[in-house]
Amino acid sequence: MTMPLNRNQSEIRRLLEEIDSQYQSAHQALYNLNLGTAQHAFITARMDRIGQSLDELKNLLGEDEAAKLIIQQLDKSAANSKGDNK
């Protein structure tokens, strides 16, 4: 059963926003001081959530299209966080 196009677009947008949010959280944890050993677990959890969102995108779009979108989103997320680690 196929989802209506605009519902798909909303779901895709939500997943990309989720990916951005998780990436930003992991990036902040990586560059913030005094997080100790909790830092690794926190970052790992964020990366796992990105993986789950990618799996959902694959189900909606297929593997190739999902891979293209995730690369674009992570590039945007990385560019947005470049100045944060100064």
N, C-alpha and C positions, 0 to 999 in steps of 0.2 A: 504494500500500500504506500503510495507516494504522498508526501505532505504537500499542501498548497505552497506555491512559490513564495508568497510574501511571508508565510509562516517559516519556511526554510530560511529566508533572508534574515528574519528576526532571530532565529536560533543561531545562525551563523554569526551574526553580529554579537549576540550574547556570549558565544563561545570565544570569539576573538577578544572581547573585552575581558573575559575571565582570564585568558592567557596573558594579556597585558598586565592585569592586576597581579597575577601570580609571579610574573617575571619581575615586576617592580618590587614586590615584597622580597623576593629572593635577592635581588640586587642590593636593596637597602641592608638586608641582613649581612650580606657579604662584606659591605664596606663600613658598617657601623662597628664601633669598638665595644669592648666589654660584653660581648654576647657569649663568650666561652664555648663550651661543648654543645650547648643548645643550638648554636648557629648551624652546625652541620645538619642536625635533625630538621630544623626549620626549613633550610634551603632544599633538602631532599623532599620534604613534604610538598613544597611549592612546585618542584620539578615533576613530582608524581602527578600533581593536579593538572599541570600542563599536558602531560601524557594522556590523561583521561579526556581532556578537552580535545586533543588531537584525535583520539579514537572516535569521539562523537562526530567530529568533522568528517572523518573518513566514512562513517556510516551515512552521513548526509550527502557527501559530494564525491566520494571515491578517493582512493589513495593519492593519485597524482594531483588533483585539484586541492585536496586538503594540505598536501605537502607545500604547494605553492603559496597558499594562504598563510600557513604557519611561518614560513620563511619570511614573507613580507611583514607579518605581524611582529615577529621577533626582531627584525631589522628596525622597525619603527620603535619598538620598546627600547632597544639598545640605544638608538639615537636620542630618545627622550631622556634617558638616564645618564648620558655621557657626563654631564656637568655635575651630577650628584655625588661623585666620588672624590671630588677635590677637597 
